[in-house]
């Protein structure tokens, strides 16, 4: 057996296994949803919002929690993320995105405004 054909067979086997695993996961989810009004298939998780501060810590807003619906499965299905993923990231960072500095360093605001609005 040549090396390329062995690698191709392994790759095809991995892809086929992934499709099979996804299909079985979806079938189990649909089975759970059909029984007991979907209580076993879906769950809710409370998440908190937080924003990074200047000293590198994260300020968490406990008064603004939100309930997120998730599915009890390995993969996302039916437009919902899996519960293991949602529980892993219960705190979502909002706002405070840092912009990169210019290569030559930051220019003063006055120099930027003068270059944009000066008559030429």
Secondary structure, 3 states (H helix, E strand, C coil): CCHHHHHHHHHHHHHHHHHHHHHHHHHHHHHHHHCHHHCCCEEEEEEEEEEECCCCCEEEEEEEEEEEEEECCCCCECCECEHHHHHHCCEEECCCCCCCCCCCCCCCHHHHHHHHHCCC
